[in-house]
Amino acid sequence: MNSSVLSFLLGLLLTFGAAAQVVAEEDLNMNPHWSKTKDKCLACHEHIPERGGQLNLRYDGDINRLCNHCHSEISKDKYIHASGMIAPQTMVDKMPEEFRSGLDDEGRITCAVCHDMTYQCLSEEFGRKKENILFHRGAPFEKRTDLCYNCHEPSAYKKMNPHDQINDEGELDTDICTYCHAILPDRRKAKSIADVEFKFDNFDMLCLRCHTDDAYAVGCVIGYEKDGSPRYHAGRPDEGMSGRIEANQGGAILPLDLVTGKIFCGTCHNPHELGVQRRSEADAGADSHKRLRISQINSGICLGCHDAKEIKQFHLP
């Protein structure tokens, strides 16, 4: 092979290598995790590292900047934990040594406190992927929060129940109200759902933040499409149905989504604690079985909107 051909091939290889490095640096759609392809190493490293050698991490080894090169765009709305703050000494003392190793030189929290990068880099660690795809330190855990309690005290994170709205002294806990309401409602003036403000225009999202699995219960999902996707109980009432809803107003209020006019979770379920609503019809169903505004005995809750003939045709999954 003459020298000109050799020079051409060498130049081509160098160009390809440089291009691969640029792609690794700029392509946010590339997922370098759990990959056995060495070129994926260039997403985080300036050069493909040798075992036991220098890591040569991009961004001068700043772990948070390194991760955010992709994740600030891919999952900026899905972060479960902030980073960059200095961990208090009490927390550092509680941390297992492997978690503590993820702090930076100034003792600040980095992504590496919870995620052990080597799990998804080293082929001999790939057996962890099945039960620990996000390469959390110490995983798998029985509960997701067990990861958190490596640093945090469980007693300080008791799960809040937004339906507990009246305290032990019988007074309204106004802090709970703003879990769903954008502004604390004035109970003396509010006559209907239209007189209060909410944090989401999509009313179902008020409930689905906690009740994601419950949304697949019988009654919430009334069937399935051919492709297997659920068919939700969320239609707009027709004229006959609207008349039946109106006829029930004296005994129970069945509110509709203000934006779409459709049935939503709160149409059938009363999210308030008994006594929060000052009008008895608005209070109906609070603290009842499944918080149903009308009892389900003899299909009562269904008859609030449907006539008896319609109910007989239901084929709930």
C-alpha positions in Angstrom: 0.0 0.0 0.0 1.6 3.3 -1.1 2.0 6.2 1.3 -0.8 8.4 -0.3 -3.4 5.7 0.1 -2.3 5.1 3.7 -2.5 8.8 4.4 -6.0 8.9 2.9 -7.2 6.0 5.0 -5.6 7.4 8.2 -7.3 10.7 7.5 -10.6 9.0 6.9 -10.3 7.2 10.2 -9.4 10.3 12.1 -12.3 12.2 10.5 -14.7 9.3 11.4 -13.4 9.3 15.0 -13.8 13.0 15.4 -17.3 12.8 14.0 -18.3 10.0 16.4 -17.0 12.1 19.2 -19.1 15.1 18.1 -22.2 13.0 17.8 -21.6 11.5 21.2 -21.3 15.1 22.6 -24.2 16.7 20.8 -26.8 14.0 20.1 -29.3 14.1 23.0 -31.2 11.2 21.6 -28.3 8.8 22.2 -28.6 6.7 25.3 -25.1 5.7 26.5 -26.3 3.7 29.5 -25.9 -0.1 29.7 -24.1 -0.1 26.3 -21.2 -2.4 25.5 -20.3 -0.2 22.5 -17.2 1.7 23.5 -18.1 4.7 21.3 -20.9 5.4 23.8 -18.2 6.1 26.4 -17.6 9.4 24.6 -20.9 10.7 25.8 -19.3 11.2 29.2 -15.5 10.9 28.6 -13.2 13.0 26.5 -11.4 9.8 25.5 -12.4 6.1 25.8 -10.9 5.3 29.2 -8.6 2.4 30.0 -9.3 0.3 33.1 -7.5 1.8 36.0 -6.5 4.9 34.0 -7.6 8.5 34.0 -11.4 9.0 33.6 -11.0 12.2 31.5 -14.7 13.2 32.2 -16.2 16.0 30.2 -17.0 19.3 31.9 -13.9 19.0 34.1 -15.5 16.1 35.9 -18.6 18.1 37.1 -21.1 15.3 37.5 -24.2 17.4 37.5 -23.2 19.3 34.3 -22.3 16.0 32.8 -25.7 14.4 33.4 -27.6 17.5 32.6 -26.0 17.6 29.2 -28.7 15.2 28.2 -31.1 15.1 31.2 -31.9 18.8 31.4 -33.7 18.3 28.1 -34.9 14.7 28.3 -36.3 14.7 31.8 -36.3 18.2 33.2 -39.9 17.8 34.4 -39.3 14.4 35.9 -36.5 15.0 38.4 -37.2 13.5 41.8 -34.4 15.2 43.6 -32.5 18.5 43.5 -28.7 18.6 43.4 -25.9 21.1 43.9 -26.7 21.9 47.6 -24.2 21.1 50.4 -25.5 18.2 52.5 -25.9 18.9 56.2 -23.4 17.0 58.4 -26.2 15.1 60.1 -27.2 13.7 56.6 -23.6 13.0 55.7 -23.2 11.0 59.0 -26.3 9.0 58.1 -25.2 8.2 54.6 -23.6 4.8 53.8 -20.1 5.1 52.6 -21.0 4.4 48.9 -23.6 7.2 48.9 -21.1 9.6 50.5 -18.6 8.9 47.7 -21.0 10.6 45.3 -20.5 14.0 47.0 -18.3 16.4 45.2 -15.1 17.9 46.7 -17.1 20.6 48.4 -19.6 18.2 49.9 -22.4 19.0 47.5 -25.1 16.6 46.4 -24.5 15.3 42.9 -26.4 12.8 40.7 -23.7 10.2 41.7 -25.0 10.2 45.3 -27.9 8.0 44.3 -26.7 6.6 41.0 -23.5 4.5 40.8 -22.3 5.1 37.2 -20.1 2.1 37.2 -23.0 -0.3 37.3 -24.0 0.7 33.8 -20.5 1.1 32.5 -18.7 -2.1 33.4 -19.9 -5.2 31.6 -19.4 -7.4 34.6 -22.0 -5.3 36.4 -24.7 -5.6 33.7 -26.4 -8.3 35.6 -27.8 -5.6 37.8 -29.8 -4.1 34.9 -32.9 -6.3 35.2 -33.7 -5.2 38.8 -31.9 -1.9 38.8 -32.2 -0.2 35.4 -31.6 3.3 36.8 -28.4 2.0 38.5 -29.4 3.2 42.0 -26.9 2.5 44.7 -27.9 -0.4 46.9 -30.9 -1.3 44.7 -33.1 -3.2 44.3 -35.3 -1.9 47.2 -38.5 -3.2 48.5 -40.1 0.3 48.3 -38.9 3.2 46.2 -38.6 5.4 49.2 -36.1 3.0 50.8 -33.5 4.6 48.6 -34.4 8.0 50.0 -34.0 6.8 53.6 -30.3 6.2 53.1 -30.0 9.9 53.6 -33.3 11.2 55.0 -35.1 10.3 58.3 -38.3 8.4 57.6 -40.2 10.1 60.4 -39.8 13.4 58.7 -41.5 12.2 55.5 -44.8 10.8 56.6 -47.1 10.6 53.6 -49.6 13.4 53.5 -53.3 12.5 53.0 -54.9 15.5 51.2 -58.3 14.2 52.2 -57.6 14.8 55.9 -58.8 18.4 55.9 -60.0 18.9 59.5 -57.5 18.8 62.3 -57.9 17.2 65.8 -59.4 20.4 67.1 -62.1 20.3 64.5 -60.7 23.3 62.5 -60.2 23.4 58.8 -56.5 22.8 57.8 -56.2 25.5 55.2 -52.7 24.3 54.1 -54.3 21.1 52.8 -56.8 23.1 50.7 -54.1 24.5 48.5 -53.0 21.0 47.5 -55.7 21.2 44.9 -56.9 24.8 44.9 -54.9 27.6 43.5 -56.4 30.0 46.0 -57.9 29.2 49.4 -61.7 29.0 48.7 -64.0 31.3 50.7 -66.5 28.7 52.0 -69.0 31.4 52.9 -69.3 32.7 49.3 -68.6 29.6 47.2 -71.9 28.3 45.8 -70.5 25.8 43.2 -67.3 24.4 41.7 -67.3 27.4 39.4 -66.6 29.7 42.4 -63.3 28.2 43.3 -59.9 28.0 41.5 -57.8 24.9 40.9 -54.2 24.2 40.2 -54.8 22.4 37.0 -57.2 23.0 34.1 -57.4 19.2 33.6 -59.4 18.3 36.8 -58.6 14.6 36.6 -54.9 15.5 37.1 -55.8 16.7 40.6 -56.6 13.1 41.5 -54.2 11.2 39.2 -51.2 12.6 41.0 -51.8 10.0 43.7 -54.5 7.7 42.3 -52.9 6.6 39.0 -53.6 2.9 39.6 -57.1 3.6 41.0 -58.0 5.1 37.6 -58.2 1.5 36.2 -60.9 0.5 38.7 -64.3 -0.8 37.5 -66.4 2.3 36.8 -63.4 4.5 36.0 -62.5 2.4 33.0 -65.7 1.2 31.3 -64.0 -1.0 28.6 -61.1 -1.4 26.3 -60.4 -0.5 22.7 -59.2 -3.1 20.2 -55.6 -2.1 20.7 -56.0 -2.7 24.4 -56.1 1.0 25.5 -58.6 1.8 28.2 -61.8 3.6 27.5 -62.4 6.1 30.3 -65.7 7.1 31.9 -65.2 10.7 30.9 -67.9 11.6 28.3 -69.9 14.8 28.0 -73.5 14.2 29.3 -76.2 14.4 26.7 -79.5 16.2 27.3 -81.2 13.3 29.1 -78.2 12.7 31.3 -77.9 16.4 32.1 -81.5 16.4 33.2 -80.9 13.5 35.6 -77.8 15.2 37.0 -79.9 18.4 37.6 -82.6 16.4 39.3 -80.1 15.0 41.8 -78.9 18.4 42.9 -81.1 18.5 46.0 -79.5 15.4 47.4 -76.0 15.4 45.9 -74.1 17.6 43.6 -72.5 15.9 40.6 -70.1 18.5 39.2 -68.6 18.5 35.7 -65.3 19.6 34.4 -65.5 23.4 34.0 -63.3 23.5 30.8 -64.6 20.5 28.9 -68.1 19.9 30.4 -67.2 16.2 30.8 -67.5 13.8 33.7 -64.3 13.7 35.8 -63.2 11.9 38.9 -64.9 14.5 41.2 -68.2 14.0 39.4 -68.7 10.7 41.3 -66.2 11.0 44.1 -66.3 13.7 46.8 -62.6 14.6 47.7 -63.5 16.6 50.8 -63.7 15.5 54.4 -67.1 15.4 56.0 -68.0 18.8 57.2 -65.8 20.9 54.9 -68.6 21.7 52.5 -71.2 23.9 54.2 -74.1 22.8 52.0 -75.4 19.3 52.8 -75.8 18.4 49.1 -72.1 19.4 48.4 -71.1 17.4 51.5 -72.8 14.2 50.3 -70.5 11.3 50.0 -67.6 12.9 51.9 -65.8 10.1 53.9 -68.2 7.5 52.5 -67.2 4.2 50.9 -65.0 5.1 48.0 -66.1 8.7 48.6 -69.0 8.2 46.2 -71.4 11.2 46.2 -74.3 8.8 45.9 -74.3 5.3 47.4 -73.5 2.5 44.9 -76.3 0.3 46.5 -78.8 -0.6 43.8 -76.6 1.3 41.2 -77.5 4.6 42.9 -74.3 6.4 41.7 -74.9 5.2 38.2 -78.5 6.3 38.2 -77.3 9.8 39.1 -76.5 10.2 35.3 -77.9 7.1 33.5 -81.4 5.6 33.3 -82.1 2.0 34.3 -82.1 0.8 30.7 -78.6 2.1 30.0 -77.3 0.5 33.1 -78.5 -3.0 32.0 -76.4 -2.6 28.9 -73.2 -1.9 30.8 -70.4 -4.5 30.4 -67.8 -3.4 32.8 -64.4 -5.1 32.7 
